[in-house]
């Protein structure tokens, strides 16, 4: 199902306060009935699951009301921005199932207009050049309960401010020498209204404009104006921007002509258990090699989730489930994993994979015989059909499916016990083979030829069915078992400690010699599979000719919550 179908279906069934605002605007004929949203990432890192929620909200809201969405890169800080991030963001948005059409914008597209707007503010006596350093300006802003102190440069003449600002633009000053500030209210209870900085000097080449500019607008100055020039009707932001809204509106008031104005609406950002969302912290994990890059499957980045095997539909469904509120909270990662299981259960082909192999030799099966047995590809999908799996004298089973001295609740294979092999036969363990150190290396079993297909003609019952792979036909594979990256549920409660102290040492376990059935020989990178009785896996891009690498996407059931209680 497409993004338009899944998002539109979910939104139509479950409203939220943002939709109520938009519906009221539409009923009143506001914005000529237009709905134009935007997704405005800063290209200074890879997108994560919190951004995915915002993508789904912006694009999904526009789809619901027959509108469109702009993709705009708010690229106002050349020191942190790279084309690599631009490309990755575009890939992530497309992968989630959304399309911005011809509505691709950059804040840098508007640098000329922003400069002219700054000149307008100076001419109207609403902006001035301040020669003080950043620390002094910060100290003069006061506190939320104490008014700020006006800059000694606040009352420069319009002519002097114009000359100085043009000199800033022409590279006449060093970085940090001066800034352009708005002249608003140093006694405002809102700290963002106390003469905020509009422009600073940064002699760093920009990823799009090169050396054309040496002054760059602050995010707050650029954001609302870009919304205005692009015709945005509803500017959806996370709650931390709520205190910025009076400044957003102040800039629009100085700029706008006529009745149109974009409306900023804030919603609670996504927080997730066992996860960090800070770009700074994620960058630290990548830079200091605690993970293997931005697309490490343990990362909450969209690229990491894609590599791990999460599907676009599962993330869209998760975003719909967590909803949109004005109250900060933390969502349980098990809800995300449930959404992944729910989608993969419908779409992933079933195969057999043995992670920790133990050899089984069926002593009464002919030496050179191979059978082709029919196996179901997906019981949830009637169109998925069946496949053939080879069966012979020597097999691999999971080591955990055998216990020499079984407990009362263990019903799988043990000496003298009979079990069903999935799609195949009943087998009975008769003898255990050991190496010189006493380790179990193989099981000698017999099979019942009359139980082909896993059915006994005499009606006898067995208490367990296990999976297997024909040893001569098995494909060797590396399996990477991924788990939670952190051991603490809510990392925000551990503010006094380094978040890296809570890294899970078992977040990645590599099994170098597992086996999968031969039908996976040509499995495509990132394709999804359910290893029966084991979990959902996908083919890692590290795979290549003669090498299969699988990532565990998610287990069949949520065992983490129970284990940690």
C-alpha positions as a printed NumPy array, in Angstrom:
array([[  0.   ,   0.   ,   0.   ],
       [  1.34 ,   3.43 ,  -0.955],
       [  2.151,   6.285,   1.415],
       [ -0.868,   8.175,   0.102],
       [ -3.131,   5.222,   0.801],
       [ -1.782,   4.387,   4.262],
       [ -1.361,   7.93 ,   5.517],
       [ -4.622,   9.134,   4.031],
       [ -6.499,   6.154,   5.476],
       [ -5.035,   6.591,   8.948],
       [ -5.541,  10.336,   9.08 ],
       [ -9.124,  10.098,   7.928],
       [ -9.864,   7.753,  10.802],
       [ -8.007,   9.634,  13.525],
       [ -7.999,  13.401,  13.783],
       [ -5.735,  15.668,  15.834],
       [ -5.59 ,  19.29 ,  16.905],
       [ -3.583,  20.335,  13.841],
       [ -6.242,  18.944,  11.543],
       [ -8.908,  20.726,  13.556],
       [ -7.078,  24.037,  12.984],
       [ -6.762,  23.36 ,   9.263],
       [-10.403,  22.317,   8.952],
       [-11.456,  25.56 ,  10.649],
       [ -9.243,  27.56 ,   8.263],
       [-10.739,  25.781,   5.273],
       [-14.3  ,  26.353,   6.501],
       [-13.538,  30.085,   6.8  ],
       [-11.952,  30.277,   3.351],
       [ -8.538,  31.192,   4.741],
       [ -5.606,  31.083,   2.277],
       [ -8.087,  30.673,  -0.593],
       [ -8.637,  27.088,   0.517],
       [ -4.961,  26.181,   0.047],
       [ -3.037,  23.791,   2.276],
       [  0.714,  24.026,   1.719],
       [  3.034,  22.519,   4.315],
       [  6.795,  22.109,   4.268],
       [  9.403,  19.736,   5.661],
       [ 12.42 ,  21.946,   6.472],
       [ 15.446,  19.871,   7.568],
       [ 18.824,  21.397,   8.256],
       [ 21.36 ,  19.426,   6.153],
       [ 23.737,  18.939,   9.096],
       [ 23.172,  15.237,   9.767],
       [ 21.137,  12.199,   8.839],
       [ 17.416,  12.105,   9.57 ],
       [ 16.13 ,   9.944,  12.435],
       [ 12.794,   8.455,  13.474],
       [ 11.725,  11.792,  14.998],
       [ 12.151,  13.425,  11.601],
       [ 10.186,  10.541,  10.081],
       [  7.236,  11.504,  12.271],
       [  7.515,  15.097,  11.019],
       [  7.776,  13.946,   7.397],
       [  4.658,  11.817,   7.782],
       [  2.814,  14.648,   9.517],
       [  3.678,  17.329,   6.954],
       [  3.214,  15.258,   3.81 ],
       [  0.33 ,  13.264,   5.274],
       [ -1.579,  16.352,   6.383],
       [ -1.242,  17.914,   2.947],
       [ -2.403,  14.671,   1.298],
       [ -5.442,  14.526,   3.575],
       [ -6.614,  18.008,   2.571],
       [ -5.676,  17.911,  -1.105],
       [ -2.623,  20.111,  -0.63 ],
       [  1.084,  19.754,  -1.339],
       [  4.327,  19.853,   0.619],
       [  7.618,  21.615,  -0.066],
       [ 10.951,  20.045,   0.763],
       [ 13.163,  22.914,   1.908],
       [ 16.694,  22.667,   3.229],
       [ 17.296,  25.332,   5.857],
       [ 20.963,  25.632,   4.953],
       [ 22.027,  28.711,   6.916],
       [ 25.124,  27.304,   8.653],
       [ 27.867,  26.32 ,   6.174],
       [ 30.141,  25.111,   8.97 ],
       [ 27.945,  22.07 ,   9.622],
       [ 26.217,  21.395,   6.301],
       [ 27.229,  19.014,   3.526],
       [ 25.87 ,  17.755,   0.218],
       [ 26.084,  14.225,   1.649],
       [ 23.357,  15.137,   4.122],
       [ 21.224,  16.721,   1.389],
       [ 21.381,  13.541,  -0.689],
       [ 20.628,  11.288,   2.276],
       [ 17.609,  13.389,   3.294],
       [ 16.149,  13.24 ,  -0.215],
       [ 16.643,   9.469,  -0.269],
       [ 14.946,   9.094,   3.122],
       [ 11.902,  11.163,   2.171],
       [ 11.45 ,   9.241,  -1.083],
       [ 11.96 ,   5.896,   0.667],
       [  9.203,   6.75 ,   3.139],
       [  6.924,   7.082,   0.127],
       [  6.59 ,  10.841,  -0.297],
       [  7.196,  13.108,  -3.273],
       [  7.803,  16.854,  -3.267],
       [  7.474,  17.061,  -7.058],
       [  8.991,  20.311,  -8.344],
       [  8.779,  21.965,  -4.911],
       [ 12.419,  21.61 ,  -3.838],
       [ 13.777,  24.714,  -2.107],
       [ 16.76 ,  25.847,  -0.085],
       [ 17.012,  28.733,   2.347],
       [ 20.065,  29.67 ,   0.286],
       [ 17.701,  30.285,  -2.644],
       [ 16.442,  33.248,  -0.63 ],
       [ 19.774,  34.687,   0.576],
       [ 19.397,  37.698,  -1.708],
       [ 15.858,  38.416,  -0.511],
       [ 16.872,  37.949,   3.116],
       [ 19.69 ,  40.452,   2.672],
       [ 17.287,  42.975,   1.143],
       [ 14.836,  42.376,   3.97 ],
       [ 17.614,  43.051,   6.485],
       [ 18.372,  46.326,   4.688],
       [ 14.666,  47.194,   4.938],
       [ 14.71 ,  46.633,   8.705],
       [ 17.808,  48.842,   9.043],
       [ 16.222,  51.64 ,   7.005],
       [ 13.137,  51.473,   9.226],
       [ 15.276,  51.703,  12.367],
       [ 14.465,  48.122,  13.362],
       [ 17.94 ,  46.596,  13.058],
       [ 21.474,  47.64 ,  13.942],
       [ 25.059,  46.436,  13.753],
       [ 26.482,  45.443,  17.132],
       [ 30.265,  45.348,  17.596],
       [ 30.147,  43.367,  20.827],
       [ 31.311,  39.752,  21.047],
       [ 28.931,  36.845,  21.545],
       [ 29.64 ,  36.425,  25.259],
       [ 28.952,  40.093,  25.999],
       [ 25.717,  40.051,  24.013],
       [ 24.604,  36.91 ,  25.852],
       [ 25.32 ,  38.449,  29.26 ],
       [ 23.456,  41.63 ,  28.366],
       [ 20.297,  39.691,  27.501],
       [ 19.521,  39.246,  31.191],
       [ 17.403,  36.385,  32.507],
       [ 13.717,  35.459,  32.177],
       [ 13.085,  37.405,  35.418],
       [ 15.555,  40.245,  34.837],
       [ 15.397,  42.631,  31.829],
       [ 18.304,  42.825,  29.454],
       [ 20.671,  45.724,  28.992],
       [ 20.683,  47.663,  25.757],
       [ 23.782,  47.496,  23.594],
       [ 25.853,  50.715,  23.456],
       [ 25.571,  50.389,  19.642],
       [ 21.778,  50.076,  19.631],
       [ 21.156,  53.707,  18.628],
       [ 23.558,  53.985,  15.744],
       [ 22.198,  56.001,  12.844],
       [ 20.509,  54.305,   9.913],
       [ 23.288,  55.521,   7.619],
       [ 26.029,  54.061,   9.82 ],
       [ 24.208,  50.732,  10.155],
       [ 23.744,  50.492,   6.392],
       [ 27.436,  51.216,   5.814],
       [ 28.565,  48.68 ,   8.425],
       [ 26.189,  45.968,   7.27 ],
       [ 27.326,  46.355,   3.659],
       [ 30.912,  46.17 ,   4.9  ],
       [ 30.02 ,  42.932,   6.684],
       [ 28.623,  41.57 ,   3.42 ],
       [ 31.721,  42.652,   1.472],
       [ 34.067,  40.827,   3.861],
       [ 35.374,  43.936,   5.574],
       [ 35.371,  42.392,   9.057],
       [ 36.706,  39.23 ,  10.638],
       [ 34.447,  36.527,  11.998],
       [ 33.037,  37.51 ,  15.383],
       [ 33.805,  41.21 ,  14.905],
       [ 30.15 ,  42.232,  14.687],
       [ 26.609,  41.002,  14.078],
       [ 23.343,  42.444,  12.834],
       [ 20.583,  42.471,  15.472],
       [ 16.879,  43.285,  15.345],
       [ 15.801,  46.191,  17.52 ],
       [ 12.759,  44.874,  19.374],
       [ 12.497,  44.92 ,  23.193],
       [ 15.295,  44.218,  25.678],
       [ 12.765,  44.031,  28.509],
       [ 10.468,  41.482,  26.852],
       [  9.64 ,  38.493,  29.06 ],
       [ 10.421,  36.364,  26.002],
       [ 14.187,  36.113,  25.725],
       [ 13.963,  35.539,  21.96 ],
       [ 12.533,  39.04 ,  21.525],
       [ 15.484,  40.744,  23.197],
       [ 17.195,  42.101,  20.092],
       [ 17.914,  38.725,  18.458],
       [ 20.863,  38.283,  16.105],
       [ 19.858,  38.282,  12.442],
       [ 23.232,  37.882,  10.677],
       [ 26.7  ,  36.733,  11.66 ],
       [ 29.99 ,  36.654,   9.754],
       [ 31.11 ,  33.166,   8.656],
       [ 33.931,  32.972,   6.137],
       [ 33.23 ,  29.349,   5.295],
       [ 32.314,  28.208,   1.774],
       [ 28.679,  27.187,   1.479],
       [ 27.794,  23.819,  -0.056],
       [ 25.643,  25.567,  -2.691],
       [ 26.705,  29.217,  -2.924],
       [ 30.448,  28.723,  -2.466],
       [ 32.216,  31.976,  -1.505],
       [ 29.403,  34.245,  -2.668],
       [ 28.432,  35.124,   0.911],
       [ 30.446,  35.724,   4.068],
       [ 27.428,  36.644,   6.173],
       [ 24.666,  34.171,   6.9  ],
       [ 21.182,  34.617,   8.366],
       [ 20.253,  32.978,  11.631],
       [ 17.71 ,  30.176,  11.468],
       [ 14.991,  32.236,  13.178],
       [ 15.452,  35.054,  10.686],
       [ 15.427,  32.824,   7.62 ],
       [ 12.766,  30.296,   8.533],
       [  9.602,  32.372,   8.662],
       [ 10.546,  34.491,   5.684],
       [ 11.16 ,  31.399,   3.558],
       [  7.739,  30.145,   4.633],
       [  6.239,  33.456,   3.523],
       [  7.942,  33.609,   0.142],
       [  7.016,  29.992,  -0.615],
       [  3.366,  30.544,   0.295],
       [  3.32 ,  28.094,   3.195],
       [ -0.037,  28.065,   4.942],
       [  0.713,  25.913,   7.996],
       [  4.248,  25.783,   9.39 ],
       [  4.348,  22.7  ,  11.63 ],
       [  7.156,  22.765,  14.222],
       [  8.056,  20.869,  17.366],
       [  7.294,  22.342,  20.779],
       [ 10.746,  23.83 ,  21.384],
       [  9.846,  26.449,  18.77 ],
       [  6.762,  27.602,  20.654],
       [  8.717,  30.358,  22.419],
       [ 10.101,  31.386,  19.016],
       [  6.63 ,  31.986,  17.6  ],
       [  6.325,  35.671,  18.713],
       [  9.597,  36.363,  16.88 ],
       [  8.364,  34.397,  13.832],
       [  5.226,  36.538,  13.812],
       [  7.184,  39.775,  14.368],
       [  9.288,  39.141,  11.269],
       [  6.175,  38.323,   9.217],
       [  4.565,  41.551,  10.426],
       [  7.512,  43.545,   9.063],
       [  7.472,  41.684,   5.767],
       [  3.917,  40.899,   4.804],
       [  1.622,  42.737,   2.463],
       [ -2.089,  41.924,   2.34 ],
       [ -3.894,  39.319,   4.425],
       [ -1.755,  36.231,   3.772],
       [  0.582,  34.978,   6.486],
       [  1.9  ,  31.52 ,   7.327],
       [  0.785,  30.133,  10.684],
       [  3.255,  28.363,  12.945],
       [  1.747,  25.434,  14.877],
       [  3.734,  23.427,  17.41 ],
       [  3.429,  19.763,  18.342],
       [  5.31 ,  17.458,  20.718],
       [  8.434,  15.916,  19.273],
       [  8.907,  12.16 ,  19.234],
       [ 10.937,  10.668,  22.07 ],
       [ 11.594,   6.942,  22.117],
       [ 12.655,   4.567,  24.882],
       [ 16.196,   3.163,  24.762],
       [ 17.067,   5.794,  22.143],
       [ 18.854,   9.13 ,  21.793],
       [ 17.57 ,  11.612,  19.226],
       [ 20.092,  14.424,  19.622],
       [ 21.988,  15.025,  16.366],
       [ 25.011,  15.985,  18.451],
       [ 24.952,  12.675,  20.305],
       [ 24.321,  10.665,  17.16 ],
       [ 27.233,  12.419,  15.464],
       [ 29.402,  11.589,  18.497],
       [ 28.489,   7.901,  18.196],
       [ 29.473,   7.933,  14.522],
       [ 32.587,  10.068,  14.875],
       [ 34.003,   8.075,  17.803],
       [ 33.124,   4.746,  16.119],
       [ 30.74 ,   3.434,  18.757],
       [ 28.64 ,   2.455,  15.722],
       [ 29.54 ,   1.676,  12.134],
       [ 28.331,   4.861,  10.489],
       [ 25.054,   6.753,  10.177],
       [ 23.337,   3.732,   8.634],
       [ 24.36 ,   1.317,  11.376],
       [ 21.206,  -0.771,  11.989],
       [ 21.358,   0.099,  15.699],
       [ 20.998,   3.806,  14.968],
       [ 17.567,   5.506,  15.078],
       [ 18.362,   7.122,  11.728],
       [ 16.025,   6.39 ,   8.835],
       [ 18.988,   5.036,   6.871],
       [ 19.892,   2.757,   9.79 ],
       [ 16.333,   1.484,  10.07 ],
       [ 16.215,   0.911,   6.312],
       [ 19.415,  -1.147,   6.493],
       [ 18.083,  -3.084,   9.469],
       [ 15.013,  -4.063,   7.458],
       [ 12.306,  -1.727,   8.724],
       [  9.754,  -0.944,   6.02 ],
       [  8.365,   2.455,   4.985],
       [  4.821,   1.279,   5.743],
       [  5.785,   0.198,   9.265],
       [  7.29 ,   3.598,  10.047],
       [  4.301,   5.429,   8.584],
       [  1.954,   3.248,  10.643],
       [  4.021,   3.885,  13.765],
       [  3.874,   7.648,  13.179],
       [  0.1  ,   7.389,  12.877],
       [ -0.153,   5.337,  16.073],
       [  1.869,   7.709,  18.27 ],
       [ -0.357,  10.562,  17.095],
       [  0.069,  14.3  ,  17.463],
       [ -0.223,  16.081,  20.82 ],
       [  0.896,  19.229,  22.625],
       [  2.27 ,  17.242,  25.575],
       [  5.857,  15.991,  25.726],
       [  6.167,  12.293,  26.43 ],
       [  8.138,   9.212,  25.529],
       [  6.889,   6.463,  23.228],
       [  7.747,   2.84 ,  23.835],
       [ 10.084,   1.429,  21.194],
       [  8.097,  -1.809,  21.39 ],
       [  5.276,   0.016,  19.574],
       [  7.654,   0.716,  16.69 ],
       [  8.804,  -2.903,  16.679],
       [  5.186,  -4.082,  16.747],
       [  4.497,  -1.96 ,  13.666],
       [  7.479,  -3.574,  11.927],
       [  6.347,  -7.105,  12.822],
       [  2.796,  -6.347,  11.754],
       [  3.885,  -5.219,   8.299],
       [  6.51 ,  -7.913,   7.74 ],
       [  4.105, -10.621,   8.837],
       [  1.98 ,  -9.721,   5.82 ],
       [  4.769,  -9.242,   3.297],
       [  7.904, -11.21 ,   4.224],
       [  8.471, -14.597,   2.592],
       [  9.027, -17.498,   4.988],
       [ 12.272, -19.43 ,   4.748],
       [ 14.301, -21.607,   7.092],
       [ 17.538, -20.411,   8.617],
       [ 19.64 , -22.106,  11.289],
       [ 21.671, -19.621,  13.321],
       [ 23.604, -21.957,  15.647],
       [ 23.827, -25.221,  13.718],
       [ 23.93 , -28.75 ,  15.092],
       [ 24.229, -31.615,  12.597],
       [ 21.605, -34.359,  12.45 ],
       [ 22.301, -37.62 ,  10.609],
       [ 19.227, -39.705,   9.76 ],
       [ 20.716, -43.179,   9.864],
       [ 17.803, -44.981,   8.164],
       [ 17.559, -42.536,   5.266],
       [ 19.222, -43.57 ,   1.958],
       [ 22.726, -42.162,   1.5  ],
       [ 22.349, -40.601,  -1.923],
       [ 18.692, -39.675,  -1.893],
       [ 17.374, -36.101,  -2.051],
       [ 13.702, -35.206,  -1.873],
       [ 11.995, -31.955,  -2.808],
       [  9.422, -30.995,  -0.184],
       [  6.797, -28.306,  -0.561],
       [  6.968, -25.314,   1.815],
       [  4.57 , -22.387,   2.207],
       [  5.989, -18.958,   1.318],
       [  3.612, -16.868,   3.432],
       [  0.412, -18.154,   5.085],
       [ -0.809, -14.532,   5.344],
       [ -0.593, -14.032,   1.585],
       [ -2.642, -16.47 ,  -0.508],
       [ -0.845, -15.31 ,  -3.653],
       [  2.641, -16.025,  -2.287],
       [  2.526, -19.667,  -3.349],
       [  4.975, -22.366,  -2.325],
       [  8.584, -23.346,  -2.91 ],
       [ 10.568, -26.563,  -2.893],
       [ 13.152, -27.3  ,  -0.193],
       [ 15.636, -30.179,  -0.463],
       [ 15.701, -32.908,   2.19 ],
       [ 18.289, -35.619,   2.693],
       [ 20.228, -37.777,   5.119],
       [ 22.225, -34.971,   6.757],
       [ 20.577, -31.855,   8.181],
       [ 21.297, -28.877,  10.374],
       [ 18.982, -27.927,  13.234],
       [ 19.231, -25.176,  15.834],
       [ 21.484, -26.181,  18.701],
       [ 18.89 , -24.723,  21.07 ],
       [ 16.351, -27.238,  19.74 ],
       [ 18.263, -30.082,  21.436],
       [ 18.747, -30.703,  25.141],
       [ 20.464, -33.816,  26.435],
       [ 18.816, -33.628,  29.85 ],
       [ 15.591, -31.731,  29.151],
       [ 13.66 , -29.837,  31.789],
       [  9.961, -30.446,  32.294],
       [  8.995, -27.577,  29.957],
       [ 11.369, -28.505,  27.139],
       [  9.477, -30.414,  24.426],
       [ 11.944, -30.307,  21.548],
       [ 14.562, -32.88 ,  20.582],
       [ 16.225, -35.013,  23.282],
       [ 17.56 , -38.582,  23.492],
       [ 14.702, -40.992,  22.834],
       [ 12.283, -38.195,  21.945],
       [ 10.388, -37.708,  18.703],
       [  9.729, -34.321,  17.053],
       [  8.314, -33.093,  13.761],
       [ 10.582, -31.514,  11.163],
       [  8.758, -28.617,   9.542],
       [  7.267, -29.697,   6.138],
       [  9.152, -33.03 ,   6.398],
       [  9.036, -36.044,   8.725],
       [  8.972, -37.191,  12.33 ],
       [ 12.462, -37.986,  13.63 ],
       [ 13.651, -39.634,  16.855],
       [ 17.027, -38.971,  18.495],
       [ 18.827, -42.258,  19.188],
       [ 22.431, -41.314,  19.888],
       [ 24.62 , -38.284,  20.7  ],
       [ 28.046, -37.864,  19.034],
       [ 30.757, -35.955,  20.906],
       [ 34.243, -34.66 ,  20.143],
       [ 37.343, -35.308,  22.226],
       [ 36.382, -32.501,  24.602],
       [ 32.948, -33.927,  25.222],
       [ 31.07 , -31.324,  23.144],
       [ 28.016, -32.488,  21.238],
       [ 28.84 , -32.421,  17.52 ],
       [ 26.02 , -34.44 ,  15.952],
       [ 22.84 , -36.379,  16.615],
       [ 22.083, -39.79 ,  15.147],
       [ 18.368, -40.026,  14.451],
       [ 15.855, -42.157,  12.609],
       [ 12.849, -40.972,  10.635],
       [  9.379, -42.334,  10.014],
       [  8.957, -42.583,   6.2  ],
       [  5.17 , -42.676,   6.635],
       [  5.126, -39.189,   8.186],
       [  6.044, -37.253,   5.033],
       [  4.725, -33.703,   5.189],
       [  4.81 , -33.803,   8.986],
       [  1.707, -35.979,   9.354],
       [  1.561, -39.355,  11.054],
       [ -0.753, -41.956,   9.499],
       [ -1.413, -43.607,  12.871],
       [ -2.489, -40.326,  14.476],
       [  0.261, -40.156,  17.094],
       [  1.104, -36.713,  18.42 ],
       [  4.391, -34.916,  18.992],
       [  4.756, -31.84 ,  21.156],
       [  7.226, -29.854,  19.047],
       [  7.954, -28.89 ,  15.469],
       [ 11.445, -27.632,  14.621],
       [ 13.022, -26.165,  11.5  ],
       [ 16.012, -27.54 ,   9.633],
       [ 18.168, -27.232,   6.524],
       [ 19.609, -29.926,   4.279],
       [ 23.352, -29.87 ,   5.025],
       [ 24.617, -30.529,   1.472],
       [ 22.395, -27.765,   0.087],
       [ 22.794, -25.23 ,   2.909],
       [ 24.164, -21.771,   2.144],
       [ 26.606, -20.426,   4.688],
       [ 25.741, -16.942,   5.958],
       [ 26.89 , -14.362,   8.432],
       [ 24.049, -13.297,  10.712],
       [ 24.116, -10.051,  12.666],
       [ 21.834,  -9.98 ,  15.674],
       [ 20.966,  -6.377,  16.516],
       [ 19.392,  -5.264,  19.761],
       [ 18.715,  -2.029,  21.654],
       [ 21.696,   0.33 ,  21.535],
       [ 21.158,   1.456,  25.143],
       [ 20.255,  -0.358,  28.352],
       [ 18.355,   2.544,  29.965],
       [ 14.725,   3.108,  29.081],
       [ 14.654,   6.898,  29.542],
       [ 18.072,   8.47 ,  28.99 ],
       [ 16.721,  11.935,  29.843],
       [ 16.599,  10.821,  33.488],
       [ 20.383,  10.301,  33.477],
       [ 21.361,  13.895,  32.741],
       [ 24.286,  13.883,  35.167],
       [ 26.045,  10.989,  33.436],
       [ 27.563,  10.481,  29.993],
       [ 24.968,   8.81 ,  27.771],
       [ 27.666,   6.504,  26.391],
       [ 27.892,   4.808,  29.799],
       [ 24.601,   3.118,  28.977],
       [ 25.59 ,   1.582,  25.65 ],
       [ 24.447,  -2.023,  25.416],
       [ 27.53 ,  -4.275,  24.993],
       [ 25.291,  -6.889,  23.351],
       [ 23.654,  -4.532,  20.868],
       [ 25.434,  -6.431,  18.08 ],
       [ 26.255, -10.136,  18.147],
       [ 27.749, -11.6  ,  14.964],
       [ 27.226, -15.268,  14.124],
       [ 29.857, -15.95 ,  11.431],
       [ 28.649, -19.419,  10.415],
       [ 24.919, -19.798,  10.143],
       [ 23.037, -21.576,   7.372],
       [ 20.051, -20.697,   5.201],
       [ 18.099, -22.677,   2.628],
       [ 19.271, -22.614,  -1.025],
       [ 16.295, -20.526,  -2.201],
       [ 18.119, -17.487,  -0.771],
       [ 21.107, -17.808,  -3.101],
       [ 20.128, -14.76 ,  -5.156],
       [ 18.286, -12.813,  -2.45 ],
       [ 18.509,  -9.093,  -3.213],
       [ 20.097,  -6.606,  -0.79 ],
       [ 17.534,  -5.184,   1.661],
       [ 14.974,  -7.892,   0.793],
       [ 12.882,  -9.071,   3.745],
       [ 12.498, -12.613,   5.049],
       [ 11.038, -14.397,   8.018],
       [ 13.319, -17.127,   9.298],
       [ 10.656, -19.502,  10.621],
       [ 10.572, -19.715,  14.42 ],
       [ 13.525, -17.297,  14.649],
       [ 12.628, -13.77 ,  13.538],
       [ 12.523, -11.292,  10.672],
       [ 15.734, -10.688,   8.755],
       [ 16.905,  -8.778,   5.713],
       [ 19.867,  -9.049,   3.389],
       [ 22.574,  -6.553,   4.312],
       [ 24.219,  -4.524,   1.503],
       [ 27.541,  -6.056,   2.599],
       [ 26.383,  -9.215,   0.828],
       [ 27.918, -10.028,  -2.529],
       [ 28.824, -12.914,  -4.796],
       [ 29.54 , -15.912,  -2.599],
       [ 28.767, -13.999,   0.602],
       [ 25.415, -13.725,   2.364],
       [ 24.963, -11.363,   5.304],
       [ 21.658, -11.089,   7.147],
       [ 20.548,  -8.531,   9.717],
       [ 17.968,  -9.408,  12.314],
       [ 15.285,  -6.781,  11.836],
       [ 13.167,  -7.764,  14.8  ],
       [ 12.399, -10.909,  16.778],
       [  9.108, -12.715,  16.265],
       [  7.922, -11.533,  19.675],
       [  8.884,  -8.812,  22.103],
       [ 11.015, -10.554,  24.72 ],
       [ 13.02 ,  -7.518,  25.864],
       [ 10.314,  -5.963,  28.044],
       [  9.703,  -9.204,  29.893],
       [ 13.403,  -9.897,  30.366],
       [ 14.074,  -6.427,  31.783],
       [ 11.241,  -6.467,  34.328]])
